[in-house]
Each structure stands twice: as structure tokens, then as C-alpha cells.
Amino acid sequence: MPITTKATIPQSWPSGARYTRGGSMPGTKTFTQLKAQRTFKDTVTAKPGQGSGSADLLFAVYEPAISYTPRPGN
């Protein structure tokens, strides 16, 4: 049964901020493959100068999601 892991940033303040993603998100794998990997991470960074005020502040909603697709007939 394929299991998909992903994460999105549906909202950001300021709205024009652009992020760079990294880490080791596995994408779509079986349970056995995920168990063997044990851990993964998703990193999100933003270049300086995109935030508001003198402190260059950014706020964002980080939304992780895990979904699975049952085999036909299950």
C-alpha cells in the first residue's frame, strides 16, 4: 500500500515570501520502506529581506499531510 508524505505552506505573511525546501521527505513509499528509513525531515528556509519591519519577520502556516492509497479491492 503506497503511503505519501508531503507538506505545504498554504499561507504566508507577507504573502510574497518565497521559500526554499530541503530535507529528506520520502515522497511515496511502502510501509516497509518507511520503517527502514525510520526518520525524515523537511526543511523550509527563506532568504533575508523578505519579511516585514526592521526585524525582517515572516510567519507561515506549515501543513504536513500523510495519505495512503489502498489496493483495488481493499
N, C-alpha and C positions, 0 to 999 in steps of 0.2 A: 504494500500500500504506500504510494508516494506521499511524503509529508513535505510541505513547502513552508519555509520560514522567510519572512521578509519584514521590512519596516519602512514606513513612510513618514514624511513630515507634512501633514495636511495644512498646517497653519504656522505662519512665522511673523514675528514683529521685529523690525519693519518687514513688510511683505516682499520687498525686493531683494532680501538677503539671499545669497547663493551659498550652498553647502557642498563640501567635498565629502564623499563617503569612502570608507575603507573597512578594514577588518576581515573577518573570516566567516561571513554569513554563508551557510551551506547551500542555500537555494532549495532545490528539490532533491530529496534523498529518501531512502527507505529507513525504517526504524533501526534496523541493524547497522546501517551506515552511520546514522546519527549517534547511536550508542557507542560505536567505535571512536567517533570524533570526540565525544564527551562534552566538550565546551566549544563555544564560538562567540565572536563578538562583532559588533557593528560600531564603527566609529564615525562621528559626524563632526566636522570642523568647518569654520567659516573664517575667511581672511579678515584681518583687521580693517577697520574703516567702513564697515557696512552697518554698524549699529547706530543707535541714537544717543545723543548727548555726549558730553566730554568723556564719559566712562565707556563709550562705544558698546552699549548694551544690546544684546539680542535675546529674544525669547522665542521659543518654538514648542510646538506640540509634537512629541515623538510617539508614533503609534506602531508598536510591533504586532505582528499577526502570524499565527501558525494555523495552517489548514491542511486537510488531508482529503484525498480522493479515493473512496472505496472502489474496489474492483467491481466490474459489472457483475450483477447477481448477488452482491452482498448487501 
